[in-house]
Amino acid sequence: MWHTSRLCAFDLETTGVDVEADRIVTAAVIGLGGGVERESSEWLANPGIEIPAEAYDVHKISTEYAREHGDPAEQVIGEIAAGLAEQIVAYEAALVGHNVPFDLTMLDRECRRYKLPTLHERLDGVPLLVLDTRVLDQHCLPYRPRPSEEQGARQLVTLAAVYELPWDNSEAHGCAYDALMAARILHRIGTLAHMRPSDWPERIRHHRRPRFWDLKNRTVAELHARQIVWAAEQAAGLQAHFRKTDPAAVVDGSWPLTPWGEACVSA
């Protein structure tokens, strides 16, 4: 089944959230599942620009530390793209992450910045198939409210609680931790999709109109195609919500990455 096949968990930490201008600081690529031994790679880059205080507050890597201990950005970007391509081509792994368009678009722009082959160019025609826990969770539990004013309904920490996975704040926002958590959440979602609703845990059964059945007995390719549609629908709904207070608000519904030359300023 799709959630027990070979997966390639992927996560980045960066200098900020602007995929067109910010840079990669750390990355993790972890191949797991599918009856094959786990393979893990992590990187620390000297991004070549200052790491703002807001980004430091998230991942705790300072400009000084990255300059002293990080490898050159161009080297790191090439190795990340090569590591992903190896897992996808050698094992036909599905790429897994949380809010994947951010990470894939950031990597794409970094490859272009240094005139390196992009991930798609390295795949030799093998399709890039993606499983995004943010999109899948929002489709399956569309009416779940945010747990508090400070914590969003679709944050990784929220999903860990919903799917009853332990969360370690001291490890959170480390690339390897977040990548593995996304893979574990994906496995829980897939498990629920293939269970009878009467066997679901109580905390899942109490949600209004769950739709895990949409994921049952699908191939990874089928789920990839469905996520393109679901992500666009989710973005349109969020845009409509924002436009109640800002008529010019725009939310990019591109998935699994924003195509080059079609960058959209998100609300």
Secondary structure, DSSP 8 states (H G I E B T S, - for coil): -GGGS-EEEEEEEES-S-TTT--EEEEEEEEE-TTS--EEEEEEEE-SS---HHHHHHH---HHHHHHH-EEHHHHHHHHHHHHHHHHHHH--EEEESSHHHHHHHHHHHHHHTT---HHHHSTT----EEEHHHHHHHHSTT---SSSSS-TTSHHHHHHHTT----TTTTT-HHHHHHHHHHHHHHHHHHHTS-GGGS-HHHHTSSS--GGGGTT--HHHHHHHHHHHHHHHHHHHHHHHTTT-TT-------SS--TT------
